[in-house]
Amino acid sequence: MGKICFARVDERLVHAQVMMTVVGSTGADAIYVVEDETANDEFMTMIVENAASRTNLFVRVLTKDEAIREWQEDNFGEDKVLLITKTIEDMGTLIENGVEIKTVDIGGRAPQSGMMTIINEVGITPDQATYLSKLADQHSVNIYFQSTPSTTRVDLKEALTKFSGIS
């Protein structure tokens, strides 16, 4: 039976930072990029597959619906998966639909207007903070913020202290 070794939210999807530092520490033998727009664009799918091919891991680009269906059918077969989504909401959709994700690394979300910076490379909105808190509580998911395995890690509970009224 397959399993998810590592789940990450990263708006850049597959890039050098993921390939050079994260992949080696996960025990994964496959990378699944779950992002509807990319999966529905043949050219973008090819770019992601080519970028990830340097890892020597099996690479798939799926829509959320495809990923949910494949998990429900056979738990991703025998693959040990590094799962990447572009958004917190996409990762949440997978979790809410039964994809067994125990831990989520929020690793690449450039802070923008209306966001609270959690770590240098990562920002979230108050609504996203509330949503992450709900996912953690209702689905027993460990959520943390970390750009690479060698950088500072901030757990969700600590991050939520930056937002008033969210715990």
C-alpha positions as CSV (number, residue, x, y, z in Angstrom):
1,M,0.0,0.0,0.0
2,G,1.2,3.5,-0.9
3,K,1.7,6.3,1.6
4,I,2.4,10.0,1.8
5,C,5.9,10.5,3.2
6,F,5.8,14.2,3.0
7,A,3.1,16.8,2.2
8,R,4.1,20.4,1.3
9,V,2.3,23.6,0.3
10,D,4.6,25.6,-2.0
11,E,3.3,28.1,-4.5
12,R,6.3,27.4,-6.7
13,L,5.5,23.6,-6.8
14,V,8.7,21.9,-7.9
15,H,11.9,24.0,-7.8
16,A,15.5,23.7,-6.9
17,Q,14.9,24.1,-3.2
18,V,12.5,21.2,-3.1
19,M,14.6,19.1,-5.4
20,M,17.9,19.7,-3.6
21,T,16.9,19.6,0.1
22,V,13.4,18.3,0.7
23,V,13.3,15.2,-1.6
24,G,16.4,13.5,-0.1
25,S,15.0,13.7,3.4
26,T,11.6,12.2,2.7
27,G,12.1,8.6,1.8
28,A,9.8,9.2,-1.2
29,D,10.0,7.4,-4.5
30,A,7.4,9.5,-6.3
31,I,6.5,13.2,-6.5
32,Y,2.8,14.0,-6.9
33,V,2.0,17.6,-7.8
34,V,-1.7,18.2,-7.2
35,E,-2.8,21.4,-8.9
36,D,-5.8,21.7,-11.2
37,E,-4.5,24.5,-13.5
38,T,-1.1,22.8,-14.0
39,A,-2.6,19.3,-14.5
40,N,-5.0,20.7,-17.2
41,D,-2.2,22.4,-19.1
42,E,-0.1,20.0,-21.1
43,F,2.8,22.5,-21.4
44,M,2.9,23.3,-17.7
45,T,2.7,19.6,-16.9
46,M,5.7,18.9,-19.1
47,I,7.7,21.7,-17.3
48,V,6.9,20.3,-13.9
49,E,7.7,16.8,-14.9
50,N,11.0,17.9,-16.5
51,A,12.0,20.0,-13.4
52,A,11.2,17.1,-11.1
53,S,12.9,14.5,-13.2
54,R,16.3,15.5,-11.9
55,T,15.3,13.9,-8.6
56,N,15.2,10.5,-10.3
57,L,11.7,10.0,-8.7
58,F,8.6,9.0,-10.5
59,V,6.6,12.3,-11.2
60,R,2.8,12.8,-11.6
61,V,0.8,15.9,-12.1
62,L,-2.9,15.5,-11.0
63,T,-6.0,17.5,-10.4
64,K,-7.4,17.4,-6.9
65,D,-10.3,15.2,-8.1
66,E,-7.8,12.7,-9.7
67,A,-5.7,12.6,-6.6
68,I,-8.7,12.0,-4.3
69,R,-10.1,9.3,-6.6
70,E,-6.7,7.5,-6.9
71,W,-6.3,7.7,-3.1
72,Q,-9.8,6.2,-2.6
73,E,-9.2,3.5,-5.1
74,D,-5.8,2.2,-4.0
75,N,-4.0,4.6,-1.7
76,F,-1.6,5.6,-4.6
77,G,-0.6,2.0,-5.2
78,E,2.8,1.2,-3.9
79,D,4.2,4.7,-4.2
80,K,5.9,6.5,-1.3
81,V,4.7,10.0,-2.2
82,L,6.1,13.5,-1.7
83,L,2.8,15.4,-2.2
84,I,2.9,19.1,-3.3
85,T,0.1,21.5,-3.7
86,K,0.2,25.2,-4.6
87,T,-2.3,26.4,-2.0
88,I,-3.4,25.7,1.5
89,E,-6.9,25.3,0.3
90,D,-5.9,22.6,-2.2
91,M,-4.1,20.6,0.5
92,G,-7.2,21.1,2.7
93,T,-9.5,19.7,0.1
94,L,-7.3,16.6,-0.1
95,I,-7.4,16.1,3.6
96,E,-11.1,16.8,3.9
97,N,-11.8,14.2,1.2
98,G,-10.0,11.4,3.1
99,V,-6.4,11.5,1.7
100,E,-4.4,10.4,4.6
101,I,-2.0,13.3,5.3
102,K,-0.7,13.3,8.8
103,T,1.8,16.2,8.6
104,V,1.8,19.3,6.3
105,D,4.8,21.6,5.7
106,I,3.8,25.1,4.6
107,G,7.0,26.0,2.9
108,G,6.7,28.5,0.1
109,R,4.1,31.2,0.2
110,A,5.6,34.6,-0.3
111,P,4.0,37.1,2.2
112,Q,1.8,39.6,0.5
113,S,-0.5,42.4,1.5
114,G,-3.1,41.2,4.0
115,M,-0.9,38.3,5.1
116,M,0.9,37.8,8.4
117,T,4.5,36.7,7.9
118,I,5.1,33.5,9.8
119,I,8.7,32.9,8.7
120,N,10.7,34.9,6.1
121,E,9.4,33.0,3.1
122,V,5.9,32.2,4.3
123,G,2.8,34.3,4.9
124,I,-0.9,33.4,5.5
125,T,-4.1,35.4,5.8
126,P,-6.3,35.4,8.9
127,D,-8.8,33.2,7.0
128,Q,-6.1,30.7,6.2
129,A,-4.9,30.7,9.8
130,T,-8.5,29.8,10.9
131,Y,-8.7,27.1,8.2
132,L,-5.4,25.6,9.2
133,S,-6.5,25.5,12.8
134,K,-9.7,23.7,11.8
135,L,-7.8,21.2,9.7
136,A,-5.4,20.5,12.5
137,D,-8.2,20.0,15.0
138,Q,-10.8,18.1,13.0
139,H,-8.4,15.9,11.1
140,S,-5.5,15.5,13.5
141,V,-3.0,17.0,11.1
142,N,0.4,18.3,12.4
143,I,1.0,21.6,10.5
144,Y,4.2,23.6,10.5
145,F,6.0,26.3,8.6
146,Q,9.5,25.6,7.2
147,S,11.2,26.6,4.0
148,T,13.8,23.8,4.0
149,P,14.8,21.1,6.5
150,S,17.8,23.2,7.7
151,T,15.8,26.4,8.4
152,T,13.7,27.5,11.4
153,R,10.5,25.5,11.9
154,V,7.4,27.2,13.4
155,D,4.5,25.0,14.5
156,L,1.0,26.0,13.8
157,K,0.2,26.7,17.4
158,E,3.0,29.2,17.6
159,A,2.1,30.8,14.3
160,L,-1.5,31.2,15.5
161,T,-0.3,33.5,18.3
162,K,0.2,36.1,15.7
163,F,-3.5,36.2,15.1
164,S,-5.9,37.4,17.7
165,G,-8.8,35.1,18.5
166,I,-7.5,32.1,16.7
167,S,-6.2,29.1,18.6
